[in-house]
Amino acid sequence: PRRLTHKQFMDRFTDLEMQAVLTLVAQSTAMRTWWTRFEKAQHVNLTDYATQAGVQTLEIAGVLAEGRAAEVLAP
């Protein structure tokens, strides 16, 4: 599916990845802004530019291993 609940989306990350995401969100204003928008959304659309950019940023920041962004965003 391209449209997920927040839980379905978050379940795509391992526990360690989620811990790293939350740490980055606490340290980065840009990531905190992205995360706040994510939390306020009614659903998560995997084809939405903001979703894709945020997940790819997590990989670039080293929160996700190389190739994980594509796995997280896969339908």
Biopython code that builds the backbone (N, CA, C, O; Angstrom):
import numpy as np
from Bio.PDB.StructureBuilder import StructureBuilder

atoms = [
    (1, "PRO", "N", (0.823, -1.212, 0.000)),
    (1, "PRO", "CA", (0.000, 0.000, 0.000)),
    (1, "PRO", "C", (0.857, 1.262, 0.000)),
    (1, "PRO", "O", (1.954, 1.274, 0.558)),
    (2, "ARG", "N", (0.367, 2.290, -0.609)),
    (2, "ARG", "CA", (1.068, 3.576, -0.660)),
    (2, "ARG", "C", (0.655, 4.485, 0.497)),
    (2, "ARG", "O", (1.387, 5.404, 0.865)),
    (3, "ARG", "N", (-0.502, 4.227, 1.056)),
    (3, "ARG", "CA", (-1.036, 5.047, 2.141)),
    (3, "ARG", "C", (-1.091, 4.188, 3.407)),
    (3, "ARG", "O", (-1.740, 3.143, 3.431)),
    (4, "LEU", "N", (-0.406, 4.641, 4.449)),
    (4, "LEU", "CA", (-0.264, 3.848, 5.662)),
    (4, "LEU", "C", (-0.731, 4.625, 6.884)),
    (4, "LEU", "O", (-0.757, 5.856, 6.882)),
    (5, "THR", "N", (-1.101, 3.889, 7.927)),
    (5, "THR", "CA", (-1.308, 4.526, 9.214)),
    (5, "THR", "C", (0.077, 4.854, 9.770)),
    (5, "THR", "O", (1.088, 4.363, 9.267)),
    (6, "HIS", "N", (0.112, 5.682, 10.804)),
    (6, "HIS", "CA", (1.399, 5.993, 11.424)),
    (6, "HIS", "C", (2.062, 4.726, 11.963)),
    (6, "HIS", "O", (3.270, 4.545, 11.818)),
    (7, "LYS", "N", (1.272, 3.853, 12.583)),
    (7, "LYS", "CA", (1.836, 2.618, 13.129)),
    (7, "LYS", "C", (2.415, 1.744, 12.015)),
    (7, "LYS", "O", (3.512, 1.203, 12.160)),
    (8, "GLN", "N", (1.698, 1.604, 10.919)),
    (8, "GLN", "CA", (2.206, 0.806, 9.807)),
    (8, "GLN", "C", (3.527, 1.378, 9.288)),
    (8, "GLN", "O", (4.458, 0.631, 8.988)),
    (9, "PHE", "N", (3.599, 2.690, 9.186)),
    (9, "PHE", "CA", (4.827, 3.320, 8.716)),
    (9, "PHE", "C", (5.959, 3.106, 9.710)),
    (9, "PHE", "O", (7.061, 2.721, 9.321)),
    (10, "MET", "N", (5.699, 3.350, 10.979)),
    (10, "MET", "CA", (6.740, 3.210, 11.996)),
    (10, "MET", "C", (7.198, 1.758, 12.137)),
    (10, "MET", "O", (8.349, 1.503, 12.490)),
    (11, "ASP", "N", (6.313, 0.815, 11.867)),
    (11, "ASP", "CA", (6.681, -0.601, 11.928)),
    (11, "ASP", "C", (7.676, -0.999, 10.836)),
    (11, "ASP", "O", (8.254, -2.085, 10.896)),
    (12, "ARG", "N", (7.878, -0.153, 9.862)),
    (12, "ARG", "CA", (8.862, -0.413, 8.813)),
    (12, "ARG", "C", (10.294, -0.198, 9.296)),
    (12, "ARG", "O", (11.251, -0.608, 8.637)),
    (13, "PHE", "N", (10.429, 0.452, 10.459)),
    (13, "PHE", "CA", (11.741, 0.717, 11.053)),
    (13, "PHE", "C", (11.996, -0.282, 12.177)),
    (13, "PHE", "O", (11.066, -0.699, 12.867)),
    (14, "THR", "N", (13.251, -0.660, 12.355)),
    (14, "THR", "CA", (13.612, -1.501, 13.500)),
    (14, "THR", "C", (13.563, -0.643, 14.763)),
    (14, "THR", "O", (13.506, 0.584, 14.685)),
    (15, "ASP", "N", (13.585, -1.290, 15.913)),
    (15, "ASP", "CA", (13.598, -0.544, 17.175)),
    (15, "ASP", "C", (14.829, 0.357, 17.266)),
    (15, "ASP", "O", (14.734, 1.502, 17.708)),
    (16, "LEU", "N", (15.976, -0.161, 16.851)),
    (16, "LEU", "CA", (17.197, 0.650, 16.902)),
    (16, "LEU", "C", (17.117, 1.846, 15.955)),
    (16, "LEU", "O", (17.579, 2.938, 16.286)),
    (17, "GLU", "N", (16.534, 1.637, 14.789)),
    (17, "GLU", "CA", (16.369, 2.743, 13.852)),
    (17, "GLU", "C", (15.435, 3.800, 14.443)),
    (17, "GLU", "O", (15.711, 4.995, 14.342)),
    (18, "MET", "N", (14.341, 3.371, 15.055)),
    (18, "MET", "CA", (13.406, 4.329, 15.643)),
    (18, "MET", "C", (14.067, 5.117, 16.766)),
    (18, "MET", "O", (13.826, 6.316, 16.903)),
    (19, "GLN", "N", (14.890, 4.466, 17.565)),
    (19, "GLN", "CA", (15.608, 5.169, 18.622)),
    (19, "GLN", "C", (16.530, 6.229, 18.022)),
    (19, "GLN", "O", (16.618, 7.346, 18.533)),
    (20, "ALA", "N", (17.207, 5.878, 16.948)),
    (20, "ALA", "CA", (18.105, 6.824, 16.279)),
    (20, "ALA", "C", (17.312, 7.966, 15.637)),
    (20, "ALA", "O", (17.751, 9.116, 15.665)),
    (21, "VAL", "N", (16.156, 7.657, 15.065)),
    (21, "VAL", "CA", (15.300, 8.690, 14.475)),
    (21, "VAL", "C", (14.892, 9.690, 15.553)),
    (21, "VAL", "O", (15.006, 10.900, 15.357)),
    (22, "LEU", "N", (14.425, 9.192, 16.677)),
    (22, "LEU", "CA", (13.961, 10.075, 17.749)),
    (22, "LEU", "C", (15.104, 10.906, 18.328)),
    (22, "LEU", "O", (14.898, 12.051, 18.731)),
    (23, "THR", "N", (16.289, 10.342, 18.371)),
    (23, "THR", "CA", (17.460, 11.105, 18.820)),
    (23, "THR", "C", (17.753, 12.239, 17.844)),
    (23, "THR", "O", (17.994, 13.373, 18.258)),
    (24, "LEU", "N", (17.733, 11.935, 16.548)),
    (24, "LEU", "CA", (17.983, 12.962, 15.540)),
    (24, "LEU", "C", (16.909, 14.043, 15.583)),
    (24, "LEU", "O", (17.217, 15.230, 15.475)),
    (25, "VAL", "N", (15.662, 13.643, 15.739)),
    (25, "VAL", "CA", (14.562, 14.605, 15.816)),
    (25, "VAL", "C", (14.771, 15.558, 16.995)),
    (25, "VAL", "O", (14.484, 16.750, 16.890)),
    (26, "ALA", "N", (15.267, 15.035, 18.111)),
    (26, "ALA", "CA", (15.511, 15.866, 19.286)),
    (26, "ALA", "C", (16.672, 16.840, 19.072)),
    (26, "ALA", "O", (16.729, 17.884, 19.721)),
    (27, "GLN", "N", (17.585, 16.510, 18.179)),
    (27, "GLN", "CA", (18.787, 17.313, 17.970)),
    (27, "GLN", "C", (18.702, 18.269, 16.783)),
    (27, "GLN", "O", (19.466, 19.232, 16.716)),
    (28, "SER", "N", (17.800, 18.024, 15.862)),
    (28, "SER", "CA", (17.761, 18.777, 14.611)),
    (28, "SER", "C", (16.418, 19.485, 14.432)),
    (28, "SER", "O", (15.361, 18.853, 14.436)),
    (29, "THR", "N", (16.479, 20.783, 14.279)),
    (29, "THR", "CA", (15.251, 21.555, 14.057)),
    (29, "THR", "C", (14.572, 21.135, 12.757)),
    (29, "THR", "O", (13.348, 21.012, 12.709)),
    (30, "ALA", "N", (15.348, 20.915, 11.717)),
    (30, "ALA", "CA", (14.778, 20.516, 10.427)),
    (30, "ALA", "C", (14.064, 19.175, 10.541)),
    (30, "ALA", "O", (12.961, 19.011, 10.018)),
    (31, "MET", "N", (14.681, 18.222, 11.217)),
    (31, "MET", "CA", (14.049, 16.902, 11.368)),
    (31, "MET", "C", (12.866, 16.977, 12.331)),
    (31, "MET", "O", (11.887, 16.250, 12.166)),
    (32, "ARG", "N", (12.951, 17.848, 13.333)),
    (32, "ARG", "CA", (11.827, 18.012, 14.262)),
    (32, "ARG", "C", (10.623, 18.579, 13.512)),
    (32, "ARG", "O", (9.489, 18.180, 13.778)),
    (33, "THR", "N", (10.854, 19.503, 12.580)),
    (33, "THR", "CA", (9.770, 20.050, 11.759)),
    (33, "THR", "C", (9.128, 18.959, 10.916)),
    (33, "THR", "O", (7.903, 18.860, 10.847)),
    (34, "TRP", "N", (9.961, 18.138, 10.273)),
    (34, "TRP", "CA", (9.453, 17.021, 9.452)),
    (34, "TRP", "C", (8.642, 16.070, 10.326)),
    (34, "TRP", "O", (7.545, 15.660, 9.947)),
    (35, "TRP", "N", (9.172, 15.721, 11.483)),
    (35, "TRP", "CA", (8.513, 14.762, 12.368)),
    (35, "TRP", "C", (7.181, 15.321, 12.883)),
    (35, "TRP", "O", (6.206, 14.578, 13.001)),
    (36, "THR", "N", (7.131, 16.591, 13.182)),
    (36, "THR", "CA", (5.888, 17.204, 13.652)),
    (36, "THR", "C", (4.819, 17.144, 12.570)),
    (36, "THR", "O", (3.658, 16.848, 12.853)),
    (37, "ARG", "N", (5.207, 17.420, 11.343)),
    (37, "ARG", "CA", (4.249, 17.299, 10.225)),
    (37, "ARG", "C", (3.784, 15.856, 10.068)),
    (37, "ARG", "O", (2.607, 15.594, 9.818)),
    (38, "PHE", "N", (4.712, 14.935, 10.215)),
    (38, "PHE", "CA", (4.366, 13.513, 10.151)),
    (38, "PHE", "C", (3.344, 13.166, 11.229)),
    (38, "PHE", "O", (2.353, 12.491, 10.951)),
    (39, "GLU", "N", (3.576, 13.615, 12.435)),
    (39, "GLU", "CA", (2.667, 13.308, 13.543)),
    (39, "GLU", "C", (1.285, 13.925, 13.354)),
    (39, "GLU", "O", (0.287, 13.349, 13.787)),
    (40, "LYS", "N", (1.217, 15.078, 12.720)),
    (40, "LYS", "CA", (-0.059, 15.777, 12.527)),
    (40, "LYS", "C", (-0.862, 15.227, 11.342)),
    (40, "LYS", "O", (-2.073, 15.436, 11.265)),
    (41, "ALA", "N", (-0.204, 14.539, 10.436)),
    (41, "ALA", "CA", (-0.891, 14.012, 9.254)),
    (41, "ALA", "C", (-1.860, 12.900, 9.647)),
    (41, "ALA", "O", (-1.629, 12.176, 10.615)),
    (42, "GLN", "N", (-2.937, 12.773, 8.893)),
    (42, "GLN", "CA", (-3.910, 11.715, 9.161)),
    (42, "GLN", "C", (-3.395, 10.356, 8.714)),
    (42, "GLN", "O", (-3.773, 9.329, 9.278)),
    (43, "HIS", "N", (-2.547, 10.347, 7.716)),
    (43, "HIS", "CA", (-1.960, 9.115, 7.202)),
    (43, "HIS", "C", (-0.592, 9.445, 6.601)),
    (43, "HIS", "O", (-0.231, 10.614, 6.462)),
    (44, "VAL", "N", (0.149, 8.421, 6.253)),
    (44, "VAL", "CA", (1.462, 8.606, 5.638)),
    (44, "VAL", "C", (1.373, 8.075, 4.210)),
    (44, "VAL", "O", (1.025, 6.916, 3.984)),
    (45, "ASN", "N", (1.691, 8.936, 3.259)),
    (45, "ASN", "CA", (1.657, 8.549, 1.856)),
    (45, "ASN", "C", (3.102, 8.337, 1.398)),
    (45, "ASN", "O", (3.906, 9.269, 1.423)),
    (46, "LEU", "N", (3.428, 7.124, 0.984)),
    (46, "LEU", "CA", (4.798, 6.791, 0.592)),
    (46, "LEU", "C", (5.259, 7.517, -0.665)),
    (46, "LEU", "O", (6.461, 7.615, -0.913)),
    (47, "THR", "N", (4.318, 8.028, -1.465)),
    (47, "THR", "CA", (4.693, 8.738, -2.685)),
    (47, "THR", "C", (4.777, 10.249, -2.464)),
    (47, "THR", "O", (5.150, 10.984, -3.379)),
    (48, "ASP", "N", (4.441, 10.716, -1.277)),
    (48, "ASP", "CA", (4.517, 12.137, -0.969)),
    (48, "ASP", "C", (5.978, 12.576, -0.918)),
    (48, "ASP", "O", (6.822, 11.896, -0.334)),
    (49, "TYR", "N", (6.262, 13.714, -1.533)),
    (49, "TYR", "CA", (7.634, 14.211, -1.584)),
    (49, "TYR", "C", (8.223, 14.380, -0.178)),
    (49, "TYR", "O", (9.374, 14.012, 0.056)),
    (50, "ALA", "N", (7.453, 14.928, 0.746)),
    (50, "ALA", "CA", (7.956, 15.171, 2.107)),
    (50, "ALA", "C", (8.304, 13.858, 2.809)),
    (50, "ALA", "O", (9.296, 13.786, 3.534)),
    (51, "THR", "N", (7.502, 12.834, 2.598)),
    (51, "THR", "CA", (7.790, 11.526, 3.193)),
    (51, "THR", "C", (9.089, 10.978, 2.621)),
    (51, "THR", "O", (9.968, 10.543, 3.365)),
    (52, "GLN", "N", (9.206, 11.001, 1.308)),
    (52, "GLN", "CA", (10.402, 10.477, 0.657)),
    (52, "GLN", "C", (11.652, 11.253, 1.056)),
    (52, "GLN", "O", (12.687, 10.659, 1.361)),
    (53, "ALA", "N", (11.554, 12.575, 1.052)),
    (53, "ALA", "CA", (12.709, 13.404, 1.403)),
    (53, "ALA", "C", (13.135, 13.166, 2.847)),
    (53, "ALA", "O", (14.329, 13.090, 3.137)),
    (54, "GLY", "N", (12.176, 13.050, 3.746)),
    (54, "GLY", "CA", (12.503, 12.818, 5.148)),
    (54, "GLY", "C", (13.198, 11.492, 5.371)),
    (54, "GLY", "O", (14.188, 11.418, 6.099)),
    (55, "VAL", "N", (12.684, 10.444, 4.748)),
    (55, "VAL", "CA", (13.287, 9.119, 4.913)),
    (55, "VAL", "C", (14.672, 9.078, 4.270)),
    (55, "VAL", "O", (15.595, 8.485, 4.827)),
    (56, "GLN", "N", (14.822, 9.698, 3.113)),
    (56, "GLN", "CA", (16.131, 9.748, 2.472)),
    (56, "GLN", "C", (17.125, 10.556, 3.309)),
    (56, "GLN", "O", (18.311, 10.232, 3.353)),
    (57, "THR", "N", (16.645, 11.593, 3.961)),
    (57, "THR", "CA", (17.508, 12.381, 4.850)),
    (57, "THR", "C", (17.992, 11.529, 6.020)),
    (57, "THR", "O", (19.134, 11.664, 6.460)),
    (58, "LEU", "N", (17.133, 10.662, 6.517)),
    (58, "LEU", "CA", (17.531, 9.752, 7.599)),
    (58, "LEU", "C", (18.685, 8.858, 7.143)),
    (58, "LEU", "O", (19.613, 8.595, 7.909)),
    (59, "GLU", "N", (18.623, 8.395, 5.903)),
    (59, "GLU", "CA", (19.706, 7.562, 5.379)),
    (59, "GLU", "C", (20.979, 8.390, 5.201)),
    (59, "GLU", "O", (22.064, 7.938, 5.568)),
    (60, "ILE", "N", (20.859, 9.581, 4.648)),
    (60, "ILE", "CA", (22.021, 10.443, 4.444)),
    (60, "ILE", "C", (22.680, 10.779, 5.777)),
    (60, "ILE", "O", (23.905, 10.861, 5.866)),
    (61, "ALA", "N", (21.867, 10.972, 6.811)),
    (61, "ALA", "CA", (22.382, 11.311, 8.145)),
    (61, "ALA", "C", (22.994, 10.108, 8.855)),
    (61, "ALA", "O", (23.581, 10.254, 9.928)),
    (62, "GLY", "N", (22.862, 8.921, 8.266)),
    (62, "GLY", "CA", (23.433, 7.723, 8.869)),
    (62, "GLY", "C", (22.538, 7.057, 9.891)),
    (62, "GLY", "O", (22.948, 6.108, 10.560)),
    (63, "VAL", "N", (21.312, 7.551, 10.016)),
    (63, "VAL", "CA", (20.351, 6.931, 10.931)),
    (63, "VAL", "C", (19.887, 5.592, 10.359)),
    (63, "VAL", "O", (19.662, 4.630, 11.093)),
    (64, "LEU", "N", (19.753, 5.552, 9.057)),
    (64, "LEU", "CA", (19.394, 4.317, 8.356)),
    (64, "LEU", "C", (20.608, 3.856, 7.548)),
    (64, "LEU", "O", (21.353, 4.676, 7.011)),
    (65, "ALA", "N", (20.796, 2.573, 7.471)),
    (65, "ALA", "CA", (21.885, 2.011, 6.673)),
    (65, "ALA", "C", (21.618, 2.268, 5.192)),
    (65, "ALA", "O", (20.479, 2.494, 4.783)),
    (66, "GLU", "N", (22.680, 2.230, 4.403)),
    (66, "GLU", "CA", (22.556, 2.436, 2.962)),
    (66, "GLU", "C", (21.545, 1.449, 2.376)),
    (66, "GLU", "O", (21.622, 0.245, 2.621)),
    (67, "GLY", "N", (20.613, 1.970, 1.612)),
    (67, "GLY", "CA", (19.594, 1.139, 0.978)),
    (67, "GLY", "C", (18.311, 0.999, 1.792)),
    (67, "GLY", "O", (17.291, 0.562, 1.259)),
    (68, "ARG", "N", (18.345, 1.359, 3.058)),
    (68, "ARG", "CA", (17.156, 1.203, 3.899)),
    (68, "ARG", "C", (16.040, 2.170, 3.533)),
    (68, "ARG", "O", (14.866, 1.824, 3.668)),
    (69, "ALA", "N", (16.373, 3.382, 3.070)),
    (69, "ALA", "CA", (15.335, 4.332, 2.685)),
    (69, "ALA", "C", (14.441, 3.713, 1.607)),
    (69, "ALA", "O", (13.216, 3.809, 1.682)),
    (70, "ALA", "N", (15.047, 3.088, 0.625)),
    (70, "ALA", "CA", (14.271, 2.453, -0.449)),
    (70, "ALA", "C", (13.393, 1.334, 0.112)),
    (70, "ALA", "O", (12.253, 1.166, -0.320)),
    (71, "GLU", "N", (13.914, 0.577, 1.061)),
    (71, "GLU", "CA", (13.115, -0.494, 1.679)),
    (71, "GLU", "C", (11.937, 0.078, 2.455)),
    (71, "GLU", "O", (10.821, -0.433, 2.360)),
    (72, "VAL", "N", (12.178, 1.124, 3.213)),
    (72, "VAL", "CA", (11.111, 1.744, 4.012)),
    (72, "VAL", "C", (10.026, 2.316, 3.110)),
    (72, "VAL", "O", (8.841, 2.244, 3.435)),
    (73, "LEU", "N", (10.426, 2.880, 1.986)),
    (73, "LEU", "CA", (9.475, 3.534, 1.070)),
    (73, "LEU", "C", (8.837, 2.589, 0.062)),
    (73, "LEU", "O", (7.950, 3.000, -0.686)),
    (74, "ALA", "N", (9.264, 1.343, 0.025)),
    (74, "ALA", "CA", (8.710, 0.384, -0.935)),
    (74, "ALA", "C", (7.245, 0.089, -0.590)),
    (74, "ALA", "O", (6.880, -0.002, 0.581)),
    (75, "PRO", "N", (6.411, -0.058, -1.634)),
    (75, "PRO", "CA", (4.992, -0.367, -1.374)),
    (75, "PRO", "C", (4.801, -1.724, -0.716)),
    (75, "PRO", "O", (3.669, -2.120, -0.437)),
]
sb = StructureBuilder()
sb.init_structure("model")
sb.init_model(0)
sb.init_chain("A")
sb.init_seg("    ")
for serial, (resi, resn, name, xyz) in enumerate(atoms, 1):
    if name == "N":
        sb.init_residue(resn, " ", resi, " ")
    sb.init_atom(name, np.array(xyz, "f"), 0.0, 1.0, " ", f" {name:<3s}", serial, name[0])
structure = sb.get_structure()
